[in-house]
Amino acid sequence: MQVCPDRDCRSQLRSLFPEATFVGCRDIEVRACVADSRRVEQGDLFVAIAGDSADGHDFAAEAIHRGCSAILSQRPLPEATVPVCIVADSRAAFGRLCHHLAGNPARHLKVIGVTGTNGKTTTSVLIARMFTHAGYRVGLLGTLGYFDGDRCDESTLTTPPADRLADYLARMVRNECNYAVMEVSSHALAQARLAGMELDTVCVTNVRRDHLDYHRTIDDYRLTKSKAFDYLSPEGFAVLNADDPTSAGFLSRVEGPVLSIGVHAAAEITGTLIERYLSEQTFLLTAGSDTIPVRTRMIGMHHVYNCLEAAAVGLTYGLDLTTVVRSLEAVDYVPGRLQRIECGQPFGVFVDYAHTPDALTGCLRALRSVVSGRLICVFGAGGDRDRGKRPLMGRAVEADADLAILTSDNPRSEDPQAILGDVLDGFAHPADALVIADRREAIHAALAAARTGDCVLIAGKGHERCQLIGDESLPFDDYEIAAGWLYENLPTGV
């Protein structure tokens, strides 16, 4: 529920939505709004939103029964016994109203939005750490949690719904934050969760195949990603990846300043890899006429891109290059993003969130460049998600790993064996893959198979601490399970 923080605050809907049609009244005064009929309290405004699985308009009677004072709708409600305000898009109106009731907190912060298929989490963390290192107070919203500058809450969605987003931004303002860094998912853009606020910066890491169970086609997915620029303020700027065709192609959507980053293509900020080892890598960061080495314990070319995106933001906001580089170097790891597990074993072990073909390829090739032995990959595909990418994931792992161990990810309502079959369809030689549906057993098998000089990549779940099987959410942490096995088995030798 979104409630105005000022006791005497009232919002008049006619002033917010002058084009709206009012039924049963001339105007509606609001102090609190809610979009879930089950959460309605006496005197609330109920906002009826047509969702993907349910239509809030169908629950207007329940909201009235629970005591709502009025309804904001995008179609007439003839049976309603309370005043109704009809707008063209109730979802977007809900966002505007939430931010208005919260005091429009985004106007008091520099809000940096990071979108893209891969790299959103790491790039957001790097940007937040960079400004913190420079002495600013920073809030961070994303896959790893919602941090308001004082307290961190567990995240349920990459980008929170409009009411929670407005609330967290308001909390950042109260906690005297200067910056808010937020991951912006394609689902959030499709569902207008950012309605009612503006972004001061939009960063696009890359746009590859993902979430086609929701967006249906890659063109729809790309179009949805481009909606991030609808929220860019007139004075804002964008950071685009010149090496990614879709990201670079968004240039036409940006009316203001744009800063480009790249490794291969010409760009304002570039990176050149110098050396890479299993535990660190060094690259040259060039901005204009200045070049400086960056030594980071996070490896992979994808991480070079993440660093370049973060550097572009910091430099544009006036941080000096030395501060930017030292901040990038200070981040030893981001949970579940090629995170090393070091328990004294004579082989490498990494946990990564990679759950797309491109992300798997990026991780495996980064490790291949520094591994003298075999590359073993434990991976699976999520249930109730894009089935079309499953064989592509299998093909990617077969191409770049020496041993592929297929297992369950989050099967949700689907049959785990059916998911594994979809992944196997991408293998040219499926008999060479090892299939172990139980994820714990699969991880143990991979570690038991590893020898000196090998490397094990446990992909798909990354930072997640549970596994979704049917209607159950079971405790499950790839990092803890792997580390536990290593500690128990290393004394006997590997």
Long-range contacts (C-beta under 8 A, 24 or more apart in sequence): 1-32, 1-33, 1-34, 1-39, 1-41, 1-44, 1-163, 2-32, 2-33, 2-34, 2-97, 2-98, 2-101, 2-102, 2-162, 2-163, 2-166, 2-167, 3-31, 3-32, 3-101, 4-31, 4-32, 4-101, 4-102, 4-103, 5-101, 5-102, 5-103, 5-170, 6-103, 9-101, 11-97, 11-100, 11-101, 13-45, 13-72, 13-85, 13-97, 16-93, 16-96, 16-97, 16-100, 17-85, 17-87, 17-93, 17-96, 19-87, 19-88, 20-85, 20-86, 20-87, 21-85, 21-86, 22-83, 22-84, 22-85, 22-86, 23-76, 23-77, 23-80, 23-83, 23-84, 23-85, 23-86, 24-80, 24-82, 24-83, 24-84, 25-70, 25-83, 28-69, 28-70, 28-72, 28-83, 28-85, 30-70, 30-97, 30-101, 31-101, 32-101, 33-72, 33-94, 33-97, 33-98, 33-101, 33-163, 34-163, 35-94, 35-161, 35-163, 37-62, 37-63, 37-66, 38-62, 40-66, 40-67, 40-68, 41-66, 41-67, 42-66, 42-67, 43-67, 43-68, 43-69, 44-68, 44-69, 45-69, 45-70, 45-71, 45-72, 45-97, 46-70, 46-71, 46-72, 47-71, 47-72, 47-73, 47-90, 47-93, 47-94, 47-97, 48-72, 48-73, 48-74, 48-77, 48-90, 49-90, 49-91, 49-94, 50-74, 50-90, 50-91, 52-214, 56-90, 72-97, 89-192, 91-191, 91-192, 91-195, 92-192, 92-195, 92-196, 93-195, 94-162, 94-163, 94-195, 95-162, 95-165, 95-166, 95-192, 95-193, 95-194, 95-195, 95-196, 95-197, 96-195, 96-196, 97-196, 98-162, 98-163, 98-165, 98-166, 98-196, 99-162, 99-166, 99-169, 99-196, 99-197, 100-196, 101-166, 102-166, 102-167, 102-169, 102-170, 103-170, 103-173, 104-196, 104-197, 105-166, 105-169, 105-170, 105-172, 105-173, 106-169, 106-180, 106-197, 106-198, 107-198, 108-173, 109-139, 109-169, 109-172, 109-173, 109-177, 109-178, 109-179, 109-180, 110-178, 110-179, 110-180, 110-200, 110-201, 110-317, 111-169, 111-179, 111-180, 111-182, 111-197, 111-198, 111-199, 111-200, 111-201, 112-179, 112-180, 112-181, 112-182, 112-199, 112-200, 112-201, 112-203, 112-313, 113-182, 113-183, 113-184, 113-194, 113-199, 113-201, 113-202, 113-203, 113-228, 113-231, 114-142, 114-181, 114-182, 114-183, 114-184, 114-203, 114-205, 114-309, 115-183, 115-184, 115-185, 115-186, 115-189, 115-202, 115-203, 115-204, 115-205, 115-225, 115-228, 116-203, 116-204, 116-205, 116-206, 116-207, 116-225, 116-241, 116-247, 117-205, 117-206, 117-207, 117-208, 117-209, 117-210, 117-356, 117-358, 117-359, 118-205, 118-206, 118-208, 118-302, 118-354, 118-356, 118-358, 118-359, 118-362, 119-205, 119-206, 119-302, 119-305, 119-306, 119-309, 120-158, 120-183, 120-184, 120-185, 120-205, 121-183, 121-334, 121-337, 121-353, 122-298, 122-303, 122-306, 122-334, 122-337, 123-203, 123-205, 123-306, 123-309, 123-310, 124-181, 124-182, 124-183, 125-331, 125-334, 126-306, 126-307, 126-309, 126-310, 126-327, 126-328, 126-331, 127-181, 127-203, 127-309, 127-310, 127-313, 127-314, 128-179, 128-181, 129-327, 129-330, 129-331, 130-310, 130-313, 130-314, 130-319, 130-323, 130-324, 130-327, 130-328, 131-178, 131-179, 131-181, 131-314, 131-317, 131-319, 133-323, 133-326, 133-327, 133-330, 134-314, 134-319, 134-323, 134-327, 136-177, 136-178, 136-179, 137-175, 137-176, 137-177, 137-178, 137-179, 138-177, 138-178, 138-179, 138-180, 138-181, 139-168, 139-169, 139-171, 139-172, 139-175, 139-177, 139-179, 139-180, 139-181, 140-180, 140-181, 140-182, 141-165, 141-168, 141-180, 141-181, 141-182, 141-183, 142-181, 142-182, 142-183, 143-183, 143-463, 144-334, 144-335, 144-463, 148-172, 148-175, 148-177, 149-175, 149-176, 149-177, 150-175, 157-185, 157-187, 157-188, 158-183, 158-185, 158-187, 158-188, 159-183, 159-184, 159-185, 159-187, 159-188, 159-193, 159-194, 160-193, 161-193, 162-192, 162-193, 162-194, 162-195, 162-196, 165-193, 165-194, 165-197, 166-196, 166-197, 169-197, 184-228, 186-210, 186-211, 186-214, 186-215, 186-221, 186-224, 186-225, 187-211, 187-214, 189-224, 189-225, 189-227, 189-228, 190-214, 190-215, 190-224, 190-227, 194-231, 197-231, 198-231, 198-232, 198-233, 198-236, 199-228, 199-231, 199-232, 199-233, 199-236, 200-233, 200-235, 200-236, 200-237, 201-232, 201-236, 201-237, 201-238, 201-239, 201-313, 201-316, 202-228, 202-229, 202-231, 202-232, 202-236, 202-238, 202-239, 202-254, 203-238, 203-239, 203-309, 203-312, 203-313, 204-228, 204-238, 204-239, 204-240, 204-241, 204-244, 204-246, 204-247, 204-250, 205-241, 205-244, 205-247, 205-305, 205-306, 205-309, 206-241, 206-244, 206-246, 206-247, 206-305, 206-358, 207-244, 207-246, 207-247, 208-356, 208-357, 208-358, 209-356, 209-357, 209-358, 209-386, 209-388, 209-389, 209-392, 210-356, 210-386, 210-389, 211-385, 211-386, 212-386, 212-388, 212-389, 213-384, 213-385, 213-386, 213-387, 214-386, 222-246, 225-250, 226-250, 226-253, 229-253, 229-254, 232-256, 237-316, 239-309, 239-312, 239-313, 239-316, 241-305, 241-309, 242-266, 242-267, 243-267, 243-305, 257-316, 259-312, 259-315, 259-316, 261-305, 261-308, 261-309, 261-311, 261-312, 262-308, 263-301, 263-304, 263-305, 263-308, 268-312, 269-308, 269-311, 269-312, 269-315, 270-308, 271-304, 271-305, 271-307, 271-308, 273-301, 273-304, 276-366, 276-369, 276-370, 277-370, 278-340, 278-348, 278-367, 278-370, 278-371, 278-455, 279-340, 283-307, 285-311, 285-321, 285-325, 287-311, 287-315, 287-321, 290-321, 292-321, 292-322, 292-325, 293-325, 294-325, 294-328, 294-329, 295-329, 296-328, 296-329, 296-331, 297-332, 297-333, 298-331, 298-332, 298-333, 298-334, 298-337, 298-338, 299-338, 299-366, 299-367, 299-370, 300-338, 300-362, 300-363, 300-366, 300-367, 301-362, 301-365, 301-366, 302-359, 302-362, 302-363, 302-366, 303-337, 303-338, 303-366, 335-462, 335-463, 335-479, 336-461, 336-462, 336-463, 336-464, 336-478, 336-479, 337-462, 337-463, 338-363, 338-366, 339-462, 339-479, 341-479, 341-482, 341-483, 341-486, 343-483, 343-486, 343-487, 343-490, 344-486, 344-490, 345-447, 345-450, 345-486, 345-490, 345-494, 346-451, 346-452, 346-453, 346-494, 347-373, 347-450, 347-451, 347-452, 347-453, 347-454, 347-455, 347-456, 347-494, 348-454, 348-455, 348-456, 349-447, 349-450, 349-455, 349-456, 349-458, 349-482, 349-486, 350-455, 350-456, 350-457, 350-458, 351-458, 351-459, 351-461, 351-462, 351-478, 351-479, 351-482, 352-457, 352-458, 352-459, 352-462, 353-459, 353-460, 353-461, 353-462, 353-463, 353-464, 354-379, 354-459, 354-460, 354-462, 355-381, 355-382, 355-393, 355-409, 355-459, 355-460, 355-461, 356-389, 356-393, 357-389, 357-392, 357-393, 357-395, 357-396, 358-396, 359-459, 360-393, 360-396, 360-397, 360-400, 360-459, 361-396, 361-399, 361-400, 363-457, 363-459, 364-396, 364-397, 364-400, 364-401, 364-457, 365-400, 367-455, 367-457, 368-400, 371-453, 371-454, 371-455, 372-453, 373-451, 373-452, 373-453, 373-454, 373-455, 374-402, 374-403, 374-450, 374-451, 374-454, 374-455, 375-400, 375-401, 375-402, 375-403, 375-454, 375-455, 375-457, 376-401, 376-402, 376-403, 376-405, 376-446, 376-449, 376-450, 376-454, 376-455, 376-456, 376-457, 377-401, 377-403, 377-404, 377-405, 377-456, 377-457, 377-459, 378-405, 378-407, 378-439, 378-442, 378-443, 378-446, 378-456, 378-457, 378-458, 378-459, 379-404, 379-405, 379-406, 379-407, 379-409, 379-457, 379-458, 379-459, 379-460, 380-406, 380-407, 380-408, 380-409, 380-419, 380-420, 380-423, 380-439, 380-460, 381-409, 381-419, 381-422, 381-423, 381-460, 382-409, 382-410, 382-411, 382-412, 382-419, 382-460, 383-409, 383-410, 383-411, 383-412, 383-413, 383-414, 383-416, 383-419, 383-468, 384-412, 384-413, 384-414, 387-422, 390-419, 390-422, 390-423, 390-425, 390-426, 391-422, 391-423, 391-425, 391-426, 392-426, 393-423, 393-426, 394-423, 394-424, 394-425, 394-426, 394-427, 394-433, 395-426, 395-427, 395-428, 396-426, 398-426, 398-427, 398-428, 398-429, 398-432, 398-433, 401-457, 403-434, 403-446, 403-449, 404-432, 404-433, 404-434, 405-433, 405-434, 405-435, 405-436, 405-442, 405-445, 405-446, 406-433, 406-434, 406-435, 406-436, 406-442, 407-435, 407-436, 407-437, 407-438, 407-439, 407-441, 407-442, 407-443, 408-437, 408-438, 408-439, 408-467, 408-469, 409-439, 409-460, 409-461, 410-461, 410-464, 410-467, 410-468, 410-469, 411-468, 411-469, 411-470, 412-468, 412-469, 412-470, 413-470, 413-471, 416-469, 439-467, 439-476, 439-478, 440-476, 440-481, 443-478, 443-481, 443-482, 443-485, 444-481, 444-485, 447-482, 447-485, 447-486, 447-489, 448-489, 450-494, 451-494, 452-494, 456-482, 458-482
